[in-house]
Amino acid sequence: MRLWHQTLITRLPRQQLLGQHRECCALRGKGWMKPHSTVNYVFQHPMEYLFQYHQLVIEEMEKRGYYVGPEWKRLHYRGKHLPETVELSSEHFTTSDPIYPEHTDTYLKECLDNLSQKGIFIDFPESHHSIDRDS
């Protein structure tokens, strides 16, 4: 389980992008608040952040020609077996970029290292390492 650094979404290979969609669906559904070391930070923020992140994944999928069920574009949708959550509000959306403050340069490097261990090498120019929230 992992949410890739937000700036990698547009560069992810097919398998990782589709996996990211499944991960977002799971976290928005019954996986919400279920601890896992690589995604625990997600639960420290409103679920609306996850929705915003998921929409970036969905946009990239659609750009590549993949179909995404329209229900996942609804803020309150949490999956077939859960009621739609009424507490969620667009008032809790963040305007920070990246969405999650944990998506620092250090986390980006960690994600790139993880991908390279899988034999996936993403060309990510140093000039894009401008988040710099590590200091």
Secondary structure, 3 states (H helix, E strand, C coil): CCCCCHHHHHHCCHHHHHHHHHHHHHHHCCCCCCCCCCCHHHHHCCHHHHHHHHHHHHHHHHHCCCCCCHHHHCCCCCCCCCCCCCCCCHHHCCCCCCCCCCCCHHHHHHHHHHHHHCCCCCCCCHHHCCCCCCC
